Amino acid sequence: MRIMVADGDELIRRELKTLLNQEGFDVDLVPDGITAIKYFRRYEYHLVILDFLLPELDGKSVIIQLRKISDTPFVLLSSLNDEESIVKAFELGAEDYIRKPFYPKELLARVKVIFRSRMPAQELPKRNLSFDGLYIEPSSHRVFVEDRLVGLTPKEYELLLHMASKPNQAFTRESLLNEIWGPDYYGTDRTVDTHIKTLRDALRPRHHYIATVRGVGYKFDEFYHHEST
């Protein structure tokens, strides 16, 4: 799970990074609103934690920009405790509003609640997926290639899990775009192709599990080592 922490206070950024890293989250730190938007356009995040009063570009403006391209959940930190600010945060779509100063463990607990509510256990495969040289552990979102932990982006992981859960089934690019990015996403088939390429690169030398089906799209070929690719 990858989280962005955007706050003008360096001590708060470092404290949250240490706290979240200890729980297994990958964390990117940014000092201002403009940098937050740049990072968000470059990387994929499961959660954004940001201060309402960010330097350069305030939290409200950042959220408006983020909402144009993603529905990634966000948590607002703020020293503003008035009712109007709190209401405004939730009107913008905040998952939570945490007043400063805050208790680190309380913030961590709230983050975990968000992940549980956004990704309920019943929607995850109930079993680990094991193939020759490839192991997928849905409960922890971990993927291993020949006992090596592989770092995948959220979309790469979702693509792999979606196809591996139905091995040998052919998926059209359109169906993958709809299932992984959602029906309201305005991307093209090229989006799928690009993510398939980076997924294959990450899975080497077991990249041939992700097979191209000519004239259709892609499939997870559990018998890839019996065929030429």
URVENZI-V692847 format. One record per residue. PHI is phi in radians with two decimals (none if undefined). PSI is psi in degrees with one decimal (* if undefined). Layout:
PHI | PSI
PHI | PSI
//
This chain:
none | 132.4
-2.00 | 129.6
-2.17 | 138.6
-1.76 | 132.5
-2.00 | 115.6
-2.01 | 111.2
-2.71 | 140.3
-1.29 | -12.7
-1.65 | 113.0
-1.09 | -36.6
-1.12 | -40.5
-1.16 | -42.2
-1.02 | -47.6
-1.17 | -39.1
-1.09 | -44.1
-1.20 | -37.2
-1.07 | -47.0
-1.05 | -46.2
-1.07 | -47.8
-1.29 | -35.6
-1.07 | -38.3
-1.11 | -23.8
-1.67 | 6.5
1.62 | 6.7
-1.51 | 143.7
-1.49 | 134.7
-2.27 | 130.7
-1.90 | 134.6
-1.89 | 133.5
-2.33 | 144.6
-1.64 | -10.1
-2.70 | 171.0
-1.18 | -38.7
-1.13 | -43.7
-1.13 | -35.5
-1.03 | -45.4
-1.14 | -40.6
-1.06 | -45.4
-1.13 | -41.8
-1.14 | -34.4
-1.29 | -22.9
-1.60 | -34.8
-2.11 | 168.4
-1.90 | 129.2
-2.11 | 149.6
-1.56 | -23.0
-2.76 | 145.3
-2.13 | 127.6
-1.96 | 119.2
-2.46 | 152.5
-1.43 | 142.0
-1.12 | -32.5
-1.89 | 54.9
-1.17 | 145.6
-1.17 | 161.0
1.24 | -53.2
-2.56 | 121.1
-1.19 | 162.9
-0.99 | -39.1
-1.04 | -45.3
-1.16 | -37.6
-1.09 | -46.0
-1.06 | -43.3
-1.03 | -41.3
-1.20 | -41.8
-1.12 | -37.7
-1.18 | -17.7
-1.28 | -20.9
-2.17 | -7.5
-2.81 | 159.0
-1.93 | 22.6
-0.95 | 131.3
-1.18 | 150.9
-2.42 | 152.9
-2.10 | 132.6
-1.72 | 131.2
-1.81 | 141.2
-2.84 | 145.5
-1.53 | -3.5
-1.44 | 119.4
-1.94 | 7.7
-1.34 | 154.6
-1.03 | -39.5
-1.07 | -41.8
-1.16 | -40.2
-1.15 | -45.8
-1.08 | -42.1
-1.07 | -39.1
-1.04 | -45.1
-1.30 | -29.4
-1.13 | -31.1
-1.32 | -11.6
1.82 | 17.1
-1.11 | 139.9
-1.30 | -30.9
-2.78 | 159.8
-2.28 | 118.1
-2.06 | 121.4
-1.34 | 142.4
-1.61 | 143.8
-1.30 | 152.4
-2.15 | 161.8
-1.52 | 121.1
-0.93 | -42.7
-1.18 | -32.6
-1.15 | -44.0
-1.04 | -44.0
-1.06 | -41.6
-1.09 | -40.5
-1.15 | -37.8
-1.08 | -43.7
-1.12 | -37.6
-1.08 | -41.9
-1.06 | -45.5
-1.14 | -37.5
-1.16 | -38.7
-1.30 | -31.8
-1.40 | -28.0
-2.30 | 74.0
-1.05 | 146.0
-1.02 | -33.0
-1.19 | -16.6
-1.49 | -11.3
-1.59 | 149.3
-0.99 | 142.2
-1.50 | -5.1
-2.31 | 154.6
-1.29 | 152.0
-1.92 | 121.7
-2.19 | 126.5
-2.28 | 175.6
-1.12 | 106.8
1.41 | 4.5
-2.42 | 130.4
-2.37 | 128.6
-2.08 | 126.9
-2.03 | 90.9
-1.03 | -33.2
-1.10 | -28.6
-2.02 | 0.8
1.04 | 34.8
-1.88 | 146.1
-2.26 | 133.4
-2.10 | 134.9
-2.05 | 113.2
0.89 | 49.7
1.20 | 10.5
-1.81 | 126.5
-1.22 | 126.8
-1.80 | 134.2
-1.59 | 113.8
-2.04 | 150.0
-1.27 | 162.0
-0.93 | -43.5
-1.23 | -37.4
-1.08 | -43.4
-1.11 | -44.6
-1.10 | -40.1
-1.06 | -48.8
-1.07 | -48.4
-1.11 | -41.4
-1.06 | -46.7
-1.33 | -39.7
-1.18 | -25.3
-1.22 | -18.0
-2.31 | 67.0
-1.03 | 143.1
1.28 | 0.6
-1.52 | 131.4
-1.42 | 133.8
-2.06 | 132.6
-1.31 | 158.1
-1.05 | -38.8
-1.09 | -42.6
-1.18 | -36.9
-1.19 | -39.7
-1.07 | -41.7
-1.22 | -42.4
-1.29 | -40.3
-1.59 | -40.6
-1.73 | -16.0
1.66 | 154.0
-1.15 | -19.4
-1.62 | 1.0
-1.36 | 135.3
-1.77 | 25.8
-1.36 | -179.3
-2.06 | 177.1
-1.00 | -27.4
-1.06 | -30.2
-1.05 | -44.8
-1.14 | -46.9
-1.01 | -43.2
-1.12 | -43.1
-1.24 | -33.3
-1.11 | -42.3
-1.08 | -47.9
-1.20 | -31.8
-1.13 | -45.2
-1.04 | -42.9
-1.04 | -39.9
-1.24 | -27.6
-1.58 | -0.3
-0.98 | 139.8
-1.58 | 14.6
-1.74 | 25.6
-1.18 | -19.6
-1.26 | -7.1
-1.05 | -32.3
-1.56 | 97.2
-1.76 | 146.8
-1.52 | 132.6
-1.87 | 106.4
-1.01 | 132.8
1.38 | -2.7
-2.18 | -69.2
2.97 | -111.3
-2.45 | 164.0
-2.65 | 160.5
-1.63 | 110.1
-1.71 | 98.0
-1.23 | -12.1
-1.93 | 28.6
-1.00 | -32.6
-1.28 | -5.7
-1.65 | -6.3
-2.20 | 156.3
-1.40 | 144.1
-2.25 | *
//
